[in-house]
Structure formats: C-alpha cells, structure tokens
C-alpha cells in the first residue's frame, strides 16, 4: 500500500467544480456544510462558485492532509457515488454489501441515502482506510 499517493485528484476536483453550483466539488473535498449551502443557494448565487475556481488547489491540498490513504481510493469511490450511487455501486466498493443491496433495491433509499453519502463519503473512506494497518500488504 502506497501511503504517499495523493488521496484526491485536482482534475476530478475541477470536473466536480463544473457542477459546483450544487456544491459537488465542496462535497468531494470534504466540506459538506459549505457543500450543502452551495446546493441550496446555487453556489452562493454563482459568486462562490466562481471564487472556488481559484480555491480548488488549496482545497485539494487540505483534503490530502485530512484524508488517510489506503485500500479504498477516494477518487474511485466518488466517481462511483456520483455516477452509480443510486444503485449502491459505491457501497459495494466500500465493502458494505448489505447496504449496497438495499440501495440497489430502493434506488439509493429513494435518493436520501445518496444525499447522505454525498455528505459522509470522505469520512466513511477515512474510517475504513484508518482501520487497515499500513504494515499489511
């Protein structure tokens, strides 16, 4: 396991920024409160969204400090959540098979589970990666 690899990718951050008016990049970088504010205010009426274009390098650096590298890749998990989250594919990737099956059968718990995971995915990954010993291969 490579503990020096970056946990977040700036290219994905900028791609999420394209949907920043709903807070996507803020959720990706582990800022769920401001992500929710952006979601409900359309990126602070577009002004915060534009300002964030210049803040993404710093958000990427901060996320790299907070996140714990490990067997679960943050980028893969986020891509699975964004594109296939309503089907629970990201939950299967995290090893949460039962909730993955529930998401699959209920369309992401009718969308509410999907929103919950947008809010908590970084923490879920950090918890899983933190529970794995770095000396195991």
Backbone as CSV, one residue per row, in Angstrom:
resi,resn,N_x,N_y,N_z,CA_x,CA_y,CA_z,C_x,C_y,C_z
1,UNK,0.853,-1.169,0.000,0.000,0.000,0.000,0.896,1.229,0.000
2,UNK,0.629,2.144,-0.875,1.425,3.365,-1.008,0.797,4.486,-0.184
3,UNK,1.445,4.824,0.947,0.903,5.858,1.825,1.252,7.264,1.351
4,UNK,2.032,7.380,0.278,2.409,8.700,-0.208,1.568,9.163,-1.388
5,UNK,0.742,8.294,-1.929,-0.055,8.697,-3.094,-1.125,9.700,-2.665
6,UNK,-1.442,10.632,-3.523,-2.476,11.618,-3.168,-3.845,10.956,-3.066
7,UNK,-4.643,11.459,-2.147,-5.971,10.880,-1.941,-7.017,11.513,-2.845
8,UNK,-6.822,12.755,-3.232,-7.765,13.459,-4.091,-7.028,13.949,-5.334
9,UNK,-7.759,14.055,-6.421,-7.179,14.434,-7.698,-7.733,15.798,-8.114
10,UNK,-6.834,16.716,-8.450,-7.270,18.065,-8.806,-8.098,18.085,-10.091
11,UNK,-7.823,17.168,-11.015,-8.622,17.104,-12.250,-10.072,16.747,-11.909
12,UNK,-10.247,15.795,-11.000,-11.601,15.439,-10.573,-12.225,16.607,-9.815
13,UNK,-11.421,17.314,-9.029,-11.927,18.494,-8.323,-12.451,19.549,-9.274
14,UNK,-11.696,19.810,-10.341,-12.159,20.806,-11.319,-13.375,20.288,-12.103
15,UNK,-13.415,18.976,-12.381,-14.591,18.419,-13.050,-15.820,18.555,-12.149
16,UNK,-15.645,18.299,-10.852,-16.751,18.478,-9.910,-17.137,19.950,-9.812
17,UNK,-16.155,20.842,-9.992,-16.437,22.279,-9.948,-17.441,22.674,-11.031
18,UNK,-17.407,21.971,-12.158,-18.378,22.261,-13.217,-19.808,22.137,-12.697
19,UNK,-19.974,21.284,-11.676,-21.274,21.132,-11.019,-21.255,21.816,-9.658
20,UNK,-20.368,22.784,-9.523,-20.170,23.470,-8.251,-21.350,24.278,-7.786
21,UNK,-22.202,24.671,-8.696,-23.389,25.419,-8.293,-24.294,24.561,-7.414
22,UNK,-24.067,23.226,-7.390,-24.787,22.372,-6.438,-23.848,21.847,-5.357
23,UNK,-22.631,22.383,-5.298,-21.694,22.050,-4.232,-20.884,20.787,-4.438
24,UNK,-20.884,20.214,-5.621,-20.220,18.929,-5.857,-18.747,18.934,-5.454
25,UNK,-18.017,19.957,-5.839,-16.588,19.996,-5.516,-16.365,20.148,-4.021
26,UNK,-17.229,20.845,-3.323,-17.091,21.021,-1.877,-17.347,19.704,-1.148
27,UNK,-18.322,18.935,-1.605,-18.535,17.609,-1.023,-17.316,16.725,-1.286
28,UNK,-16.809,16.751,-2.517,-15.640,15.939,-2.888,-14.447,16.251,-1.990
29,UNK,-14.242,17.504,-1.682,-13.096,17.896,-0.863,-13.385,17.860,0.636
30,UNK,-14.489,17.249,1.035,-14.755,17.046,2.453,-15.253,18.272,3.178
31,UNK,-15.992,19.118,2.485,-16.575,20.317,3.081,-18.098,20.237,2.940
32,UNK,-18.731,19.321,3.704,-20.157,19.086,3.489,-21.061,20.249,3.890
33,UNK,-20.682,21.015,4.903,-21.544,22.126,5.317,-21.618,23.174,4.205
34,UNK,-20.451,23.597,3.706,-20.479,24.587,2.623,-21.020,23.963,1.338
35,UNK,-20.840,22.650,1.160,-21.441,21.975,0.009,-22.954,22.065,0.050
36,UNK,-23.528,21.867,1.236,-24.983,21.973,1.383,-25.447,23.410,1.158
37,UNK,-24.677,24.367,1.664,-25.026,25.780,1.440,-25.004,26.088,-0.054
38,UNK,-23.965,25.604,-0.756,-23.899,25.814,-2.202,-25.072,25.136,-2.897
39,UNK,-25.444,23.936,-2.413,-26.551,23.194,-3.011,-27.843,24.007,-2.949
40,UNK,-28.108,24.599,-1.797,-29.378,25.318,-1.611,-29.355,26.762,-2.128
41,UNK,-28.146,27.314,-2.401,-28.068,28.705,-2.878,-27.490,28.806,-4.289
42,UNK,-27.373,27.642,-4.953,-26.769,27.590,-6.296,-25.392,28.251,-6.308
43,UNK,-24.539,27.767,-5.412,-23.160,28.270,-5.374,-23.076,29.701,-4.916
44,UNK,-23.859,30.024,-3.879,-23.935,31.409,-3.387,-24.260,32.359,-4.540
45,UNK,-25.302,31.973,-5.266,-25.786,32.722,-6.440,-24.714,32.867,-7.522
46,UNK,-23.861,31.850,-7.607,-22.832,31.822,-8.638,-21.538,32.511,-8.257
47,UNK,-21.563,33.381,-7.283,-20.353,34.120,-6.901,-19.351,33.200,-6.220
48,UNK,-19.805,32.422,-5.239,-18.912,31.492,-4.555,-18.370,30.446,-5.498
49,UNK,-19.200,30.042,-6.433,-18.793,29.052,-7.426,-17.615,29.571,-8.246
50,UNK,-17.674,30.812,-8.695,-16.582,31.407,-9.476,-15.333,31.573,-8.611
51,UNK,-15.501,32.048,-7.379,-14.352,32.221,-6.470,-13.662,30.883,-6.239
52,UNK,-14.438,29.812,-6.107,-13.860,28.491,-5.847,-12.977,27.992,-6.978
53,UNK,-13.152,28.517,-8.160,-12.273,28.143,-9.269,-10.815,28.357,-8.868
54,UNK,-10.563,29.398,-8.089,-9.200,29.727,-7.669,-8.825,29.071,-6.343
55,UNK,-9.801,28.564,-5.609,-9.550,27.949,-4.309,-9.341,26.443,-4.386
56,UNK,-9.608,25.833,-5.506,-9.511,24.375,-5.618,-8.109,23.844,-5.302
57,UNK,-7.019,24.462,-5.748,-5.704,23.921,-5.359,-5.516,23.835,-3.833
58,UNK,-5.986,24.834,-3.113,-5.867,24.799,-1.646,-6.805,23.754,-1.047
59,UNK,-8.022,23.632,-1.569,-8.936,22.603,-1.072,-8.356,21.211,-1.319
60,UNK,-7.699,21.035,-2.459,-7.072,19.755,-2.786,-5.962,19.441,-1.789
61,UNK,-5.154,20.443,-1.460,-4.052,20.257,-0.504,-4.606,19.904,0.871
62,UNK,-5.619,20.624,1.319,-6.213,20.370,2.630,-6.846,18.979,2.704
63,UNK,-7.511,18.572,1.641,-8.126,17.244,1.623,-7.057,16.165,1.713
64,UNK,-5.926,16.399,1.066,-4.825,15.447,1.127,-4.241,15.312,2.525
65,UNK,-4.308,16.371,3.301,-3.816,16.335,4.681,-4.801,15.578,5.580
66,UNK,-6.089,15.819,5.409,-7.121,15.210,6.258,-7.357,13.739,5.931
67,UNK,-7.260,13.365,4.683,-7.636,12.025,4.242,-6.525,11.017,4.528
68,UNK,-6.917,9.789,4.750,-5.971,8.707,5.023,-5.922,7.795,3.798
69,UNK,-4.754,7.684,3.164,-4.661,6.767,2.028,-4.772,5.320,2.491
70,UNK,-5.234,4.481,1.627,-5.381,3.071,1.965,-5.959,2.292,0.813
71,UNK,-6.548,1.158,1.104,-7.049,0.305,0.025,-8.255,0.893,-0.716
72,UNK,-9.020,1.766,-0.056,-10.156,2.396,-0.716,-9.682,3.713,-1.315
73,UNK,-9.798,3.850,-2.612,-9.372,5.056,-3.306,-10.510,6.075,-3.302
74,UNK,-10.228,7.263,-2.800,-11.246,8.317,-2.713,-11.814,8.653,-4.097
75,UNK,-10.954,8.740,-5.080,-11.402,9.137,-6.419,-12.348,8.103,-7.025
76,UNK,-11.997,6.839,-6.908,-12.863,5.779,-7.440,-14.205,5.796,-6.714
77,UNK,-14.155,5.900,-5.381,-15.401,5.901,-4.604,-16.293,7.077,-4.991
78,UNK,-15.705,8.257,-5.183,-16.509,9.432,-5.545,-17.094,9.300,-6.946
79,UNK,-16.314,8.786,-7.873,-16.842,8.603,-9.232,-17.992,7.591,-9.229
80,UNK,-17.830,6.512,-8.441,-18.910,5.528,-8.345,-20.148,6.136,-7.693
81,UNK,-19.944,6.951,-6.654,-21.089,7.588,-5.998,-21.818,8.523,-6.952
82,UNK,-21.076,9.381,-7.625,-21.710,10.383,-8.476,-22.480,9.735,-9.625
83,UNK,-21.878,8.745,-10.273,-22.499,8.203,-11.474,-23.371,6.972,-11.237
84,UNK,-23.073,6.192,-10.183,-23.826,4.960,-9.955,-24.333,4.837,-8.524
85,UNK,-24.296,5.933,-7.790,-24.646,5.911,-6.377,-26.070,5.508,-6.089
86,UNK,-26.998,5.858,-6.948,-28.387,5.477,-6.720,-28.585,3.968,-6.794
87,UNK,-27.615,3.266,-7.384,-27.657,1.809,-7.465,-26.771,1.151,-6.408
88,UNK,-26.118,1.948,-5.573,-25.313,1.427,-4.471,-23.954,0.881,-4.852
89,UNK,-23.484,1.153,-6.054,-22.218,0.582,-6.504,-21.058,1.041,-5.609
90,UNK,-21.077,2.280,-5.169,-20.013,2.759,-4.282,-20.022,2.016,-2.959
91,UNK,-21.193,1.626,-2.488,-21.312,0.867,-1.232,-20.664,-0.512,-1.380
92,UNK,-20.860,-1.159,-2.531,-20.193,-2.434,-2.775,-18.682,-2.235,-2.761
93,UNK,-18.211,-1.164,-3.398,-16.776,-0.867,-3.435,-16.218,-0.665,-2.024
94,UNK,-16.995,-0.056,-1.133,-16.553,0.163,0.244,-16.634,-1.110,1.085
95,UNK,-17.181,-2.176,0.528,-17.323,-3.423,1.268,-18.600,-3.490,2.079
96,UNK,-19.517,-2.578,1.833,-20.794,-2.540,2.554,-21.866,-3.192,1.683
97,UNK,-21.778,-4.518,1.608,-22.601,-5.280,0.670,-24.086,-5.157,0.993
98,UNK,-24.458,-5.268,2.274,-25.880,-5.232,2.627,-26.516,-3.898,2.276
99,UNK,-25.842,-2.804,2.616,-26.441,-1.509,2.260,-26.373,-1.283,0.758
100,UNK,-25.384,-1.876,0.095,-25.343,-1.811,-1.362,-26.565,-2.477,-1.974
101,UNK,-26.936,-3.629,-1.426,-28.131,-4.323,-1.914,-29.397,-3.516,-1.628
102,UNK,-29.447,-2.896,-0.451,-30.611,-2.062,-0.117,-30.707,-0.881,-1.078
103,UNK,-29.561,-0.228,-1.359,-29.566,0.892,-2.307,-30.004,0.419,-3.682
104,UNK,-29.533,-0.764,-4.077,-29.870,-1.302,-5.388,-31.374,-1.520,-5.521
105,UNK,-32.002,-1.990,-4.459,-33.435,-2.290,-4.492,-34.327,-1.076,-4.242
106,UNK,-33.770,-0.008,-3.676,-34.602,1.151,-3.302,-34.161,2.441,-3.981
107,UNK,-33.341,2.304,-5.020,-32.865,3.489,-5.749,-32.180,4.461,-4.779
108,UNK,-31.203,3.903,-4.040,-30.438,4.723,-3.099,-31.281,5.212,-1.947
109,UNK,-32.106,4.306,-1.406,-33.064,4.673,-0.351,-33.867,5.897,-0.769
110,UNK,-34.364,5.810,-2.000,-35.216,6.865,-2.574,-34.499,8.212,-2.673
111,UNK,-33.180,8.143,-2.872,-32.379,9.362,-3.046,-31.838,9.932,-1.758
112,UNK,-32.454,9.623,-0.635,-31.982,10.175,0.636,-30.644,9.574,1.059
113,UNK,-30.468,8.288,0.807,-29.187,7.642,1.110,-28.077,8.189,0.233
114,UNK,-28.429,8.484,-0.993,-27.464,9.085,-1.923,-26.984,10.429,-1.379
115,UNK,-27.915,11.257,-0.933,-27.542,12.556,-0.358,-26.727,12.379,0.926
116,UNK,-27.115,11.413,1.746,-26.353,11.121,2.963,-24.916,10.762,2.618
117,UNK,-24.726,9.940,1.586,-23.375,9.537,1.211,-22.577,10.686,0.604
118,UNK,-23.245,11.616,-0.072,-22.541,12.806,-0.548,-21.958,13.559,0.653
119,UNK,-22.709,13.594,1.724,-22.315,14.319,2.928,-21.204,13.589,3.680
120,UNK,-21.202,12.248,3.685,-20.335,11.480,4.585,-19.284,10.601,3.913
121,UNK,-19.211,10.571,2.592,-18.341,9.595,1.929,-16.881,9.727,2.339
122,UNK,-16.343,10.936,2.409,-14.937,11.079,2.802,-14.689,10.484,4.183
123,UNK,-15.593,10.712,5.115,-15.448,10.147,6.455,-15.533,8.632,6.456
124,UNK,-16.431,8.086,5.644,-16.547,6.630,5.552,-15.250,6.012,5.034
125,UNK,-14.668,6.626,4.010,-13.431,6.102,3.434,-12.291,6.242,4.433
126,UNK,-12.205,7.394,5.090,-11.144,7.613,6.073,-11.232,6.586,7.199
127,UNK,-12.448,6.290,7.636,-12.626,5.306,8.699,-12.163,3.919,8.244
128,UNK,-12.528,3.526,7.039,-12.112,2.213,6.525,-10.599,2.176,6.352
129,UNK,-10.033,3.202,5.713,-8.590,3.221,5.487,-7.815,3.317,6.789
130,UNK,-8.367,3.999,7.783,-7.689,4.130,9.071,-7.701,2.861,9.882
131,UNK,-8.651,1.970,9.606,-8.730,0.723,10.363,-7.847,-0.371,9.782
132,UNK,-7.242,-0.098,8.628,-6.350,-1.060,7.984,-4.923,-0.717,8.372
133,UNK,-4.197,-1.684,8.885,-2.820,-1.455,9.274,-1.959,-1.188,8.051
134,UNK,-1.118,-0.137,8.074,-0.270,0.153,6.914,0.831,-0.882,6.716
135,UNK,1.037,-1.767,7.688,2.095,-2.764,7.559,1.593,-4.045,6.945
136,UNK,0.291,-4.168,6.721,-0.251,-5.312,5.991,-0.176,-5.012,4.510
137,UNK,0.051,-6.046,3.719,0.050,-5.808,2.282,-1.141,-6.420,1.626
